[in-house]
Amino acid sequence: MRLLLLDQFSDPGGAQQVLLELLPAIRERGWKALVGLPGEGEMFQRVRALGFEAERVDCGPYASGRKSATDLARFLMGTPRMARQIEEMASRVEVDLVYINGPRLLPAAARARLSPPVLFHAHSYLRPGATRILAGMCLRGMRAWVLGSCRFVADPWREYVAPERLSVIYNGVSGAGHRPAQSQGRPVTCPTVACIGRIAPEKGQREFLAAASIIHRAVPNCRFFIYGAALFSEAHASRYEAEVRAASAGLPVEFPGWVTDVYGALSNLDLLLVPSAAHEATTRVILEAFAAGVPVIAFRAGGIPEVVDHNVDGLLAGSTEEMARMAIDLLTGDPARLASMSQAARVTWRRRFSLEAYHRQVLDLLQKIAAG
């Protein structure tokens, strides 16, 4: 089978990591793929290092979130050109399916005269408004299939696609880097707590610092880490990172930066906090923490309750204060509770979120769509 894989970013983020990890599984099935990416980001080198061809498509760059009038004008003017690019790529490779990894590409794909079926992989929640309506109309016009990373992300598209064309497959992650000591019930003498991810308001680094301040007063020897960086070359993300660093003054917080080996970071942690905004999906780092046996406390937001079983493999908090209280209870309470949660997290990962099972489900879906 031949695929055209299109992504709206060429800087690595969560959705881009999903695509990168899918490529070796595509090769194992003997399939071929051409990857279309915008800009000049790191994804070009990483895709080519995996043995796949990567070509540039004219999509942006645009600011994330609410678009400026200039961005909107550029987007509208550039859509016909991008549509011609997509049409040419699909025709040249004679693809059996077009896979779209981001909503910005949908108008151009809808405008292109594509004969193969189209699958839109929805990783993030698209808020109500003109952008969602436009994307939905494009999906309806193409009679596209939609794959959601969780029900929270998939549900908005139900009014635009037929029920049999909408699927939910939760992300899977590898299990490298498990720290067995997590499950041995040892007392936590100098606990380490972190948040991991792209530094952006929706990831909640400011809320993490607010929780860290409360935890620090109760557990003075606790150390805190904020792993990540501002991505996608956006000025407002860099400003937010500067604000986060300024707000950390007076707290024992370190900023190790972006890490490519997330399991290396997780291996040093006793607890992961995930204070994501209300529109976040399931957030990949929770699944990675499960695989590493690191207990998670996350906000009860977006799609997170779909992957965290409260009081079993993690905890769900409704506020920063509640998150801090839960962390204090875990770190200062019976070590057996922390160990039990660590073990349950590993069981959940093996049962629901292994990378092999995820790839099998996704590729089976692609094959079914192409055959249909």
C-alpha distance (Angstrom), angle and dihedral (degrees) to the residues before:
residue distance angle dihedral
M1 . . .
R2 3.81 . .
L3 3.80 121.6 .
L4 3.78 136.7 -169.0
L5 3.81 108.1 -151.3
L6 3.81 115.9 -165.7
D7 3.81 125.6 -171.4
Q8 3.80 128.2 -174.9
F9 3.83 93.4 -144.2
S10 3.80 134.5 46.9
D11 3.81 94.0 -169.3
P12 3.82 112.0 89.0
G13 3.80 116.5 -101.3
G14 3.79 134.7 144.8
A15 3.82 96.6 -74.1
Q16 3.79 90.9 44.5
Q17 3.82 90.7 52.2
V18 3.80 88.6 53.6
L19 3.80 89.2 54.5
L20 3.81 93.5 46.7
E21 3.80 91.7 51.2
L22 3.80 90.9 48.4
L23 3.81 93.6 57.6
P24 3.84 97.5 73.1
A25 3.81 89.5 49.2
I26 3.82 89.1 51.7
R27 3.80 89.7 52.1
E28 3.83 91.8 48.6
R29 3.81 88.9 59.0
G30 3.78 90.1 52.7
W31 3.80 93.4 -113.5
K32 3.80 126.0 143.9
A33 3.80 125.6 -134.4
L34 3.78 139.8 -174.7
V35 3.82 115.3 -158.9
G36 3.81 121.7 -149.5
L37 3.81 117.3 -159.7
P38 3.82 136.0 169.5
G39 3.78 128.0 -129.1
E40 3.79 124.9 5.1
G41 3.82 102.4 -71.9
E42 3.78 133.7 146.4
M43 3.81 92.8 -91.7
F44 3.81 91.0 78.8
Q45 3.80 92.1 61.7
R46 3.79 94.2 42.1
V47 3.82 93.9 49.5
R48 3.80 91.5 48.5
A49 3.80 91.4 46.7
L50 3.81 86.9 59.3
G51 3.80 89.5 56.3
F52 3.82 99.7 -102.8
E53 3.77 129.8 122.6
A54 3.81 116.8 -112.5
E55 3.81 124.7 -164.9
R56 3.76 131.7 -175.4
V57 3.82 121.6 -109.5
D58 3.78 123.0 -168.6
C59 3.80 100.7 -114.9
G60 3.78 111.4 137.8
P61 2.88 137.4 -101.7
Y62 3.79 91.3 -122.6
A63 3.78 130.5 166.8
S64 3.79 115.5 -99.8
G65 3.80 119.4 -116.9
R66 3.80 119.3 18.0
K67 3.80 111.0 15.4
S68 3.77 125.6 -133.8
A69 3.80 120.9 -124.4
T70 3.81 88.0 -107.1
D71 3.80 91.9 53.4
L72 3.79 90.9 48.1
A73 3.81 92.4 50.5
R74 3.80 91.8 48.3
F75 3.80 90.4 47.9
L76 3.81 93.4 51.8
M77 3.79 93.0 45.1
G78 3.80 92.7 46.9
T79 3.81 97.7 46.9
P80 3.85 96.9 83.4
R81 3.80 91.0 50.4
M82 3.79 92.4 48.4
A83 3.81 90.0 47.1
R84 3.80 89.7 56.4
Q85 3.80 90.0 49.4
I86 3.80 92.8 51.3
E87 3.79 91.9 45.8
E88 3.80 91.5 49.6
M89 3.80 93.8 47.9
A90 3.80 93.4 48.0
S91 3.81 91.6 47.7
R92 3.80 95.9 45.1
V93 3.81 94.0 51.2
E94 3.83 92.9 37.2
V95 3.78 90.4 -134.0
D96 3.78 124.8 -160.5
L97 3.80 94.6 -152.9
V98 3.81 139.4 13.8
Y99 3.82 115.2 -141.3
I100 3.82 115.8 -162.4
N101 3.79 117.7 -161.8
G102 3.80 100.9 -169.6
P103 3.83 138.7 25.7
R104 3.82 96.3 -117.2
L105 3.80 89.4 75.5
L106 3.80 95.9 53.4
P107 3.86 99.2 86.3
A108 3.80 91.7 51.9
A109 3.80 92.0 45.6
A110 3.81 90.1 49.5
R111 3.79 90.7 50.7
A112 3.80 92.8 48.1
R113 3.78 116.4 87.7
L114 3.79 96.4 -117.2
S115 3.78 120.1 174.7
P116 3.84 98.2 -178.2
P117 3.81 118.8 77.5
V118 3.81 119.8 -93.0
L119 3.80 127.7 -135.3
F120 3.81 120.0 -165.3
H121 3.81 112.7 -157.4
A122 3.81 106.4 -152.5
H123 3.80 110.9 -158.9
S124 3.80 98.7 160.8
Y125 3.78 137.1 45.2
L126 3.79 111.9 -104.1
R127 3.78 109.0 -149.2
P128 3.83 122.3 -129.6
G129 3.76 115.3 -85.0
A130 3.77 143.8 77.9
T131 3.81 94.2 -44.5
R132 3.80 93.1 56.5
I133 3.80 91.9 45.3
L134 3.81 91.6 50.7
A135 3.80 92.0 47.9
G136 3.80 91.1 46.5
M137 3.79 92.8 50.8
C138 3.80 89.3 50.3
L139 3.80 90.7 52.1
R140 3.79 91.2 48.3
G141 3.80 92.4 47.9
M142 3.82 92.4 51.8
R143 3.82 92.5 41.6
A144 3.79 82.8 -129.7
W145 3.76 128.7 -178.7
V146 3.82 119.4 -122.1
L147 3.79 126.7 -148.8
G148 3.81 113.5 -167.6
S149 3.79 124.6 -161.3
C150 3.84 88.0 -141.0
R151 3.81 139.2 -6.4
F152 3.81 91.4 -97.2
V153 3.81 89.9 59.9
A154 3.81 95.9 39.2
D155 3.82 100.4 47.0
P156 3.85 97.8 75.9
W157 3.80 90.0 61.4
R158 3.80 95.8 56.0
E159 3.80 92.3 91.9
Y160 3.81 90.9 56.4
V161 3.82 104.9 42.6
A162 3.78 133.4 45.3
P163 3.82 114.9 -100.1
E164 3.79 92.7 -114.3
R165 3.81 89.6 56.0
L166 3.80 95.6 56.4
S167 3.80 122.1 80.2
V168 3.81 135.9 172.6
I169 3.79 119.2 -146.7
Y170 3.78 117.8 169.0
N171 3.79 116.1 -135.9
G172 3.77 120.6 -98.2
V173 3.79 129.0 -147.3
S174 3.78 136.4 -166.3
G175 3.78 119.3 -101.8
A176 3.81 101.8 -134.0
G177 3.76 120.2 135.0
H178 3.81 102.7 35.0
R179 3.81 112.1 168.5
P180 3.84 107.6 -144.9
A181 3.82 92.3 -163.0
Q182 3.80 88.0 72.3
S183 3.80 90.0 72.4
Q184 3.80 98.7 46.4
G185 3.79 97.5 81.9
R186 3.78 96.3 -122.6
P187 3.82 117.4 165.3
V188 3.80 113.9 -101.0
T189 3.81 105.7 -123.4
C190 3.82 101.7 167.5
P191 3.81 104.9 17.8
T192 3.79 124.1 -157.8
V193 3.80 120.9 -151.3
A194 3.80 126.7 -177.7
C195 3.76 148.8 164.8
I196 3.80 119.3 -141.4
G197 3.79 129.6 -161.2
R198 3.75 148.0 67.5
I199 3.80 109.8 -29.8
A200 3.79 103.0 -115.9
P201 3.82 135.8 123.5
E202 3.81 92.8 -102.5
K203 3.82 90.1 58.2
G204 3.80 90.9 58.9
Q205 3.81 105.5 -131.0
R206 3.82 90.6 153.0
E207 3.80 89.8 52.8
F208 3.80 89.0 48.2
L209 3.80 89.8 56.4
A210 3.80 90.9 49.2
A211 3.81 89.6 53.5
A212 3.81 91.0 43.8
S213 3.79 90.4 55.4
I214 3.83 91.1 56.1
I215 3.81 93.0 43.8
H216 3.81 91.8 48.5
R217 3.77 92.0 57.1
A218 3.81 91.0 53.3
V219 3.83 97.3 36.6
P220 3.84 106.0 29.4
N221 3.82 94.6 178.8
C222 3.82 92.4 56.8
R223 3.81 115.9 116.9
F224 3.79 124.1 -151.5
F225 3.80 133.2 -153.2
I226 3.80 132.8 -168.6
Y227 3.80 108.2 -161.4
G228 3.78 117.0 -168.0
A229 3.77 145.5 55.2
A230 3.78 140.3 -126.9
L231 3.81 106.8 -86.4
F232 3.81 139.3 -168.7
S233 3.85 91.9 48.0
E234 3.79 93.5 -92.4
A235 3.80 121.6 158.2
H236 3.81 95.2 -145.7
A237 3.81 90.7 53.6
S238 3.79 90.5 53.0
R239 3.80 90.2 49.3
Y240 3.79 90.2 51.0
E241 3.80 90.9 51.1
A242 3.81 89.7 52.6
E243 3.81 89.6 50.8
V244 3.81 91.1 50.5
R245 3.79 92.3 50.6
A246 3.80 91.1 48.9
A247 3.81 91.4 49.1
S248 3.82 90.8 53.9
A249 3.80 92.7 66.4
G250 3.80 111.1 126.9
L251 3.82 94.7 20.1
P252 3.83 126.7 100.0
V253 3.82 91.8 -113.2
E254 3.79 126.0 144.8
F255 3.82 127.4 -163.9
P256 3.83 107.9 -150.6
G257 3.81 91.2 173.8
W258 3.79 128.2 -136.4
V259 3.80 114.0 -15.8
T260 3.79 124.5 -158.4
D261 3.82 90.6 -167.5
V262 3.80 100.5 61.2
Y263 3.79 91.3 171.8
G264 3.77 90.0 57.7
A265 3.79 88.0 57.5
L266 3.80 93.4 44.2
S267 3.80 91.9 50.7
N268 3.81 89.1 69.1
L269 3.81 96.3 49.6
D270 3.78 134.7 94.6
L271 3.79 95.1 -173.1
L272 3.80 138.3 14.3
L273 3.80 121.0 -151.3
V274 3.81 118.7 -157.2
P275 3.83 108.5 -171.8
S276 3.82 95.0 172.3
A277 3.80 124.0 169.3
A278 3.80 122.5 -101.8
H279 3.82 94.2 -97.3
E280 3.81 96.1 52.8
A281 3.79 118.9 119.0
T282 3.81 121.6 -138.7
T283 3.83 93.2 -57.3
R284 3.80 113.5 -134.6
V285 3.81 96.1 -127.1
I286 3.83 90.8 70.0
L287 3.80 89.9 60.7
E288 3.81 90.7 46.1
A289 3.81 89.9 51.5
F290 3.81 89.4 50.4
A291 3.81 89.6 52.5
A292 3.81 90.4 50.3
G293 3.80 92.9 46.4
V294 3.81 93.7 -117.1
P295 3.83 114.3 146.1
V296 3.81 115.3 -120.8
I297 3.79 132.7 -148.6
A298 3.80 110.2 -169.5
F299 3.77 137.8 170.9
R300 3.79 114.2 -97.9
A301 3.81 89.0 -114.9
G302 3.80 139.6 132.2
G303 3.78 113.3 -28.3
I304 3.81 95.5 -18.8
P305 3.85 95.1 101.7
E306 3.81 87.1 59.0
V307 3.82 91.4 66.4
V308 3.83 104.4 28.7
D309 3.79 118.3 72.4
H310 3.81 102.0 -153.7
N311 3.80 114.9 -121.5
V312 3.81 91.1 3.2
D313 3.81 112.5 67.2
G314 3.81 96.1 -2.5
L315 3.77 145.7 -14.3
L316 3.80 131.4 -99.5
A317 3.80 119.6 -147.7
G318 3.78 130.2 -165.9
S319 3.81 97.5 -156.1
T320 3.78 143.7 13.1
E321 3.80 90.9 -101.3
E322 3.80 92.2 51.8
M323 3.81 90.7 47.9
A324 3.81 90.1 52.7
R325 3.82 92.7 48.1
M326 3.79 91.4 49.9
A327 3.81 90.7 49.8
I328 3.80 92.1 49.8
D329 3.81 91.3 49.5
L330 3.81 91.7 50.3
L331 3.80 95.7 45.5
T332 3.80 96.9 44.6
G333 3.81 100.6 31.8
D334 3.78 133.7 77.3
P335 3.85 108.2 -34.8
A336 3.79 88.3 -142.9
R337 3.81 90.5 69.8
L338 3.80 91.8 55.2
A339 3.80 90.3 46.9
S340 3.80 92.6 48.2
M341 3.80 91.5 51.5
S342 3.80 90.3 48.5
Q343 3.80 91.5 52.8
A344 3.80 92.5 45.9
A345 3.81 90.2 51.4
R346 3.79 90.5 55.6
V347 3.79 90.9 49.3
T348 3.81 90.5 50.8
W349 3.79 91.4 50.7
R350 3.81 93.4 50.5
R351 3.80 92.0 45.7
R352 3.80 101.1 42.5
F353 3.79 114.7 8.5
S354 3.81 111.8 38.9
L355 3.79 115.0 139.1
E356 3.81 94.0 -129.4
A357 3.80 93.2 55.1
Y358 3.80 91.3 45.8
H359 3.80 93.1 52.2
R360 3.79 92.0 47.1
Q361 3.81 91.6 53.0
V362 3.82 94.6 45.9
L363 3.79 95.9 46.0
D364 3.79 91.8 45.2
L365 3.80 87.9 53.9
L366 3.82 92.2 49.3
Q367 3.79 90.2 50.1
K368 3.77 91.9 48.9
I369 3.81 92.4 50.3
A370 3.81 93.4 47.4
A371 3.79 91.7 47.5
G372 3.78 91.7 48.9
